[in-house]
Amino acid sequence: MKCPICKKPVTLSDPFMPFCSERCKLVDLGNWADEKYVISTPLSPNELANLDLDDESDR
């Protein structure tokens, strides 16, 4: 897995997982605070049902 901020390799045992360092963790937090990230519009029940069907075919 790679750090979502700087793209350095990260392992499950790293203390700041999924980030490689506290710096990258804080950069990500700042991005949320600055509203650089957004959560998309909620899915309608029909869209959600279609996703559930698609997920089951991947199993």
Phi and psi restraints in degrees (range 20) as a CNS / XPLOR table:
assign (resid 1 and name C) (resid 2 and name N)
       (resid 2 and name CA) (resid 2 and name C) 1.0 -115.8 20.0 2
assign (resid 2 and name N) (resid 2 and name CA)
       (resid 2 and name C) (resid 3 and name N) 1.0 147.0 20.0 2
assign (resid 2 and name C) (resid 3 and name N)
       (resid 3 and name CA) (resid 3 and name C) 1.0 -59.1 20.0 2
assign (resid 3 and name N) (resid 3 and name CA)
       (resid 3 and name C) (resid 4 and name N) 1.0 130.2 20.0 2
assign (resid 3 and name C) (resid 4 and name N)
       (resid 4 and name CA) (resid 4 and name C) 1.0 -67.9 20.0 2
assign (resid 4 and name N) (resid 4 and name CA)
       (resid 4 and name C) (resid 5 and name N) 1.0 -14.8 20.0 2
assign (resid 4 and name C) (resid 5 and name N)
       (resid 5 and name CA) (resid 5 and name C) 1.0 -94.9 20.0 2
assign (resid 5 and name N) (resid 5 and name CA)
       (resid 5 and name C) (resid 6 and name N) 1.0 -56.0 20.0 2
assign (resid 5 and name C) (resid 6 and name N)
       (resid 6 and name CA) (resid 6 and name C) 1.0 -107.6 20.0 2
assign (resid 6 and name N) (resid 6 and name CA)
       (resid 6 and name C) (resid 7 and name N) 1.0 -6.9 20.0 2
assign (resid 6 and name C) (resid 7 and name N)
       (resid 7 and name CA) (resid 7 and name C) 1.0 72.9 20.0 2
assign (resid 7 and name N) (resid 7 and name CA)
       (resid 7 and name C) (resid 8 and name N) 1.0 14.1 20.0 2
assign (resid 7 and name C) (resid 8 and name N)
       (resid 8 and name CA) (resid 8 and name C) 1.0 -73.2 20.0 2
assign (resid 8 and name N) (resid 8 and name CA)
       (resid 8 and name C) (resid 9 and name N) 1.0 151.8 20.0 2
assign (resid 8 and name C) (resid 9 and name N)
       (resid 9 and name CA) (resid 9 and name C) 1.0 -63.3 20.0 2
assign (resid 9 and name N) (resid 9 and name CA)
       (resid 9 and name C) (resid 10 and name N) 1.0 141.9 20.0 2
assign (resid 9 and name C) (resid 10 and name N)
       (resid 10 and name CA) (resid 10 and name C) 1.0 -133.4 20.0 2
assign (resid 10 and name N) (resid 10 and name CA)
       (resid 10 and name C) (resid 11 and name N) 1.0 140.2 20.0 2
assign (resid 10 and name C) (resid 11 and name N)
       (resid 11 and name CA) (resid 11 and name C) 1.0 -109.6 20.0 2
assign (resid 11 and name N) (resid 11 and name CA)
       (resid 11 and name C) (resid 12 and name N) 1.0 163.9 20.0 2
assign (resid 11 and name C) (resid 12 and name N)
       (resid 12 and name CA) (resid 12 and name C) 1.0 -60.7 20.0 2
assign (resid 12 and name N) (resid 12 and name CA)
       (resid 12 and name C) (resid 13 and name N) 1.0 -25.4 20.0 2
assign (resid 12 and name C) (resid 13 and name N)
       (resid 13 and name CA) (resid 13 and name C) 1.0 -85.8 20.0 2
assign (resid 13 and name N) (resid 13 and name CA)
       (resid 13 and name C) (resid 14 and name N) 1.0 -6.2 20.0 2
assign (resid 13 and name C) (resid 14 and name N)
       (resid 14 and name CA) (resid 14 and name C) 1.0 -64.5 20.0 2
assign (resid 14 and name N) (resid 14 and name CA)
       (resid 14 and name C) (resid 15 and name N) 1.0 136.5 20.0 2
assign (resid 14 and name C) (resid 15 and name N)
       (resid 15 and name CA) (resid 15 and name C) 1.0 -66.2 20.0 2
assign (resid 15 and name N) (resid 15 and name CA)
       (resid 15 and name C) (resid 16 and name N) 1.0 -20.8 20.0 2
assign (resid 15 and name C) (resid 16 and name N)
       (resid 16 and name CA) (resid 16 and name C) 1.0 -107.6 20.0 2
assign (resid 16 and name N) (resid 16 and name CA)
       (resid 16 and name C) (resid 17 and name N) 1.0 15.3 20.0 2
assign (resid 16 and name C) (resid 17 and name N)
       (resid 17 and name CA) (resid 17 and name C) 1.0 -42.4 20.0 2
assign (resid 17 and name N) (resid 17 and name CA)
       (resid 17 and name C) (resid 18 and name N) 1.0 129.3 20.0 2
assign (resid 17 and name C) (resid 18 and name N)
       (resid 18 and name CA) (resid 18 and name C) 1.0 -89.3 20.0 2
assign (resid 18 and name N) (resid 18 and name CA)
       (resid 18 and name C) (resid 19 and name N) 1.0 6.5 20.0 2
assign (resid 18 and name C) (resid 19 and name N)
       (resid 19 and name CA) (resid 19 and name C) 1.0 -93.6 20.0 2
assign (resid 19 and name N) (resid 19 and name CA)
       (resid 19 and name C) (resid 20 and name N) 1.0 160.8 20.0 2
assign (resid 19 and name C) (resid 20 and name N)
       (resid 20 and name CA) (resid 20 and name C) 1.0 -88.1 20.0 2
assign (resid 20 and name N) (resid 20 and name CA)
       (resid 20 and name C) (resid 21 and name N) 1.0 -17.9 20.0 2
assign (resid 20 and name C) (resid 21 and name N)
       (resid 21 and name CA) (resid 21 and name C) 1.0 -156.7 20.0 2
assign (resid 21 and name N) (resid 21 and name CA)
       (resid 21 and name C) (resid 22 and name N) 1.0 168.5 20.0 2
assign (resid 21 and name C) (resid 22 and name N)
       (resid 22 and name CA) (resid 22 and name C) 1.0 -64.4 20.0 2
assign (resid 22 and name N) (resid 22 and name CA)
       (resid 22 and name C) (resid 23 and name N) 1.0 -35.0 20.0 2
assign (resid 22 and name C) (resid 23 and name N)
       (resid 23 and name CA) (resid 23 and name C) 1.0 -57.4 20.0 2
assign (resid 23 and name N) (resid 23 and name CA)
       (resid 23 and name C) (resid 24 and name N) 1.0 -50.3 20.0 2
assign (resid 23 and name C) (resid 24 and name N)
       (resid 24 and name CA) (resid 24 and name C) 1.0 -64.8 20.0 2
assign (resid 24 and name N) (resid 24 and name CA)
       (resid 24 and name C) (resid 25 and name N) 1.0 -36.1 20.0 2
assign (resid 24 and name C) (resid 25 and name N)
       (resid 25 and name CA) (resid 25 and name C) 1.0 -61.2 20.0 2
assign (resid 25 and name N) (resid 25 and name CA)
       (resid 25 and name C) (resid 26 and name N) 1.0 -43.8 20.0 2
assign (resid 25 and name C) (resid 26 and name N)
       (resid 26 and name CA) (resid 26 and name C) 1.0 -70.9 20.0 2
assign (resid 26 and name N) (resid 26 and name CA)
       (resid 26 and name C) (resid 27 and name N) 1.0 -34.9 20.0 2
assign (resid 26 and name C) (resid 27 and name N)
       (resid 27 and name CA) (resid 27 and name C) 1.0 -60.6 20.0 2
assign (resid 27 and name N) (resid 27 and name CA)
       (resid 27 and name C) (resid 28 and name N) 1.0 -44.1 20.0 2
assign (resid 27 and name C) (resid 28 and name N)
       (resid 28 and name CA) (resid 28 and name C) 1.0 -62.8 20.0 2
assign (resid 28 and name N) (resid 28 and name CA)
       (resid 28 and name C) (resid 29 and name N) 1.0 -43.9 20.0 2
assign (resid 28 and name C) (resid 29 and name N)
       (resid 29 and name CA) (resid 29 and name C) 1.0 -60.3 20.0 2
assign (resid 29 and name N) (resid 29 and name CA)
       (resid 29 and name C) (resid 30 and name N) 1.0 -42.6 20.0 2
assign (resid 29 and name C) (resid 30 and name N)
       (resid 30 and name CA) (resid 30 and name C) 1.0 -61.7 20.0 2
assign (resid 30 and name N) (resid 30 and name CA)
       (resid 30 and name C) (resid 31 and name N) 1.0 -37.1 20.0 2
assign (resid 30 and name C) (resid 31 and name N)
       (resid 31 and name CA) (resid 31 and name C) 1.0 -62.8 20.0 2
assign (resid 31 and name N) (resid 31 and name CA)
       (resid 31 and name C) (resid 32 and name N) 1.0 -40.3 20.0 2
assign (resid 31 and name C) (resid 32 and name N)
       (resid 32 and name CA) (resid 32 and name C) 1.0 -65.4 20.0 2
assign (resid 32 and name N) (resid 32 and name CA)
       (resid 32 and name C) (resid 33 and name N) 1.0 -44.1 20.0 2
assign (resid 32 and name C) (resid 33 and name N)
       (resid 33 and name CA) (resid 33 and name C) 1.0 -64.5 20.0 2
assign (resid 33 and name N) (resid 33 and name CA)
       (resid 33 and name C) (resid 34 and name N) 1.0 -34.1 20.0 2
assign (resid 33 and name C) (resid 34 and name N)
       (resid 34 and name CA) (resid 34 and name C) 1.0 -83.8 20.0 2
assign (resid 34 and name N) (resid 34 and name CA)
       (resid 34 and name C) (resid 35 and name N) 1.0 3.7 20.0 2
assign (resid 34 and name C) (resid 35 and name N)
       (resid 35 and name CA) (resid 35 and name C) 1.0 60.0 20.0 2
assign (resid 35 and name N) (resid 35 and name CA)
       (resid 35 and name C) (resid 36 and name N) 1.0 33.9 20.0 2
assign (resid 35 and name C) (resid 36 and name N)
       (resid 36 and name CA) (resid 36 and name C) 1.0 -76.6 20.0 2
assign (resid 36 and name N) (resid 36 and name CA)
       (resid 36 and name C) (resid 37 and name N) 1.0 -22.2 20.0 2
assign (resid 36 and name C) (resid 37 and name N)
       (resid 37 and name CA) (resid 37 and name C) 1.0 -107.3 20.0 2
assign (resid 37 and name N) (resid 37 and name CA)
       (resid 37 and name C) (resid 38 and name N) 1.0 146.6 20.0 2
assign (resid 37 and name C) (resid 38 and name N)
       (resid 38 and name CA) (resid 38 and name C) 1.0 -136.2 20.0 2
assign (resid 38 and name N) (resid 38 and name CA)
       (resid 38 and name C) (resid 39 and name N) 1.0 151.4 20.0 2
assign (resid 38 and name C) (resid 39 and name N)
       (resid 39 and name CA) (resid 39 and name C) 1.0 -94.7 20.0 2
assign (resid 39 and name N) (resid 39 and name CA)
       (resid 39 and name C) (resid 40 and name N) 1.0 130.2 20.0 2
assign (resid 39 and name C) (resid 40 and name N)
       (resid 40 and name CA) (resid 40 and name C) 1.0 -65.8 20.0 2
assign (resid 40 and name N) (resid 40 and name CA)
       (resid 40 and name C) (resid 41 and name N) 1.0 170.5 20.0 2
assign (resid 40 and name C) (resid 41 and name N)
       (resid 41 and name CA) (resid 41 and name C) 1.0 -60.1 20.0 2
assign (resid 41 and name N) (resid 41 and name CA)
       (resid 41 and name C) (resid 42 and name N) 1.0 137.7 20.0 2
assign (resid 41 and name C) (resid 42 and name N)
       (resid 42 and name CA) (resid 42 and name C) 1.0 -57.7 20.0 2
assign (resid 42 and name N) (resid 42 and name CA)
       (resid 42 and name C) (resid 43 and name N) 1.0 147.0 20.0 2
assign (resid 42 and name C) (resid 43 and name N)
       (resid 43 and name CA) (resid 43 and name C) 1.0 -76.1 20.0 2
assign (resid 43 and name N) (resid 43 and name CA)
       (resid 43 and name C) (resid 44 and name N) 1.0 146.3 20.0 2
assign (resid 43 and name C) (resid 44 and name N)
       (resid 44 and name CA) (resid 44 and name C) 1.0 -75.3 20.0 2
assign (resid 44 and name N) (resid 44 and name CA)
       (resid 44 and name C) (resid 45 and name N) 1.0 161.4 20.0 2
assign (resid 44 and name C) (resid 45 and name N)
       (resid 45 and name CA) (resid 45 and name C) 1.0 -56.1 20.0 2
assign (resid 45 and name N) (resid 45 and name CA)
       (resid 45 and name C) (resid 46 and name N) 1.0 -36.2 20.0 2
assign (resid 45 and name C) (resid 46 and name N)
       (resid 46 and name CA) (resid 46 and name C) 1.0 -66.2 20.0 2
assign (resid 46 and name N) (resid 46 and name CA)
       (resid 46 and name C) (resid 47 and name N) 1.0 -42.9 20.0 2
assign (resid 46 and name C) (resid 47 and name N)
       (resid 47 and name CA) (resid 47 and name C) 1.0 -64.3 20.0 2
assign (resid 47 and name N) (resid 47 and name CA)
       (resid 47 and name C) (resid 48 and name N) 1.0 -40.4 20.0 2
assign (resid 47 and name C) (resid 48 and name N)
       (resid 48 and name CA) (resid 48 and name C) 1.0 -63.9 20.0 2
assign (resid 48 and name N) (resid 48 and name CA)
       (resid 48 and name C) (resid 49 and name N) 1.0 -41.9 20.0 2
assign (resid 48 and name C) (resid 49 and name N)
       (resid 49 and name CA) (resid 49 and name C) 1.0 -62.3 20.0 2
assign (resid 49 and name N) (resid 49 and name CA)
       (resid 49 and name C) (resid 50 and name N) 1.0 -39.6 20.0 2
assign (resid 49 and name C) (resid 50 and name N)
       (resid 50 and name CA) (resid 50 and name C) 1.0 -65.1 20.0 2
assign (resid 50 and name N) (resid 50 and name CA)
       (resid 50 and name C) (resid 51 and name N) 1.0 -38.8 20.0 2
assign (resid 50 and name C) (resid 51 and name N)
       (resid 51 and name CA) (resid 51 and name C) 1.0 -64.3 20.0 2
assign (resid 51 and name N) (resid 51 and name CA)
       (resid 51 and name C) (resid 52 and name N) 1.0 -42.3 20.0 2
assign (resid 51 and name C) (resid 52 and name N)
       (resid 52 and name CA) (resid 52 and name C) 1.0 -60.4 20.0 2
assign (resid 52 and name N) (resid 52 and name CA)
       (resid 52 and name C) (resid 53 and name N) 1.0 -40.4 20.0 2
assign (resid 52 and name C) (resid 53 and name N)
       (resid 53 and name CA) (resid 53 and name C) 1.0 -66.3 20.0 2
assign (resid 53 and name N) (resid 53 and name CA)
       (resid 53 and name C) (resid 54 and name N) 1.0 -40.8 20.0 2
assign (resid 53 and name C) (resid 54 and name N)
       (resid 54 and name CA) (resid 54 and name C) 1.0 -64.7 20.0 2
assign (resid 54 and name N) (resid 54 and name CA)
       (resid 54 and name C) (resid 55 and name N) 1.0 -40.8 20.0 2
assign (resid 54 and name C) (resid 55 and name N)
       (resid 55 and name CA) (resid 55 and name C) 1.0 -63.0 20.0 2
assign (resid 55 and name N) (resid 55 and name CA)
       (resid 55 and name C) (resid 56 and name N) 1.0 -38.6 20.0 2
assign (resid 55 and name C) (resid 56 and name N)
       (resid 56 and name CA) (resid 56 and name C) 1.0 -67.4 20.0 2
assign (resid 56 and name N) (resid 56 and name CA)
       (resid 56 and name C) (resid 57 and name N) 1.0 -30.6 20.0 2
assign (resid 56 and name C) (resid 57 and name N)
       (resid 57 and name CA) (resid 57 and name C) 1.0 -73.7 20.0 2
assign (resid 57 and name N) (resid 57 and name CA)
       (resid 57 and name C) (resid 58 and name N) 1.0 -17.8 20.0 2
assign (resid 57 and name C) (resid 58 and name N)
       (resid 58 and name CA) (resid 58 and name C) 1.0 -80.7 20.0 2
assign (resid 58 and name N) (resid 58 and name CA)
       (resid 58 and name C) (resid 59 and name N) 1.0 -12.8 20.0 2
